């Protein structure tokens, strides 16, 4: 495994349902980007001490 990046910050443009881009982009931080068997793999290490409840899953702004 070759490490490509650690804590890589990426800005992602987001469009609304009309196709217009929002003013503020989504900020995504990949914990680890590596190359395995010729493919890039993005690994997110979860640090939460508990799983999300049903309300949090439905209402969280975290991208899934």
Helices and strands as residue ranges (DSSP letters): E 2-12, E 26-36, E 39-43, H 54-59
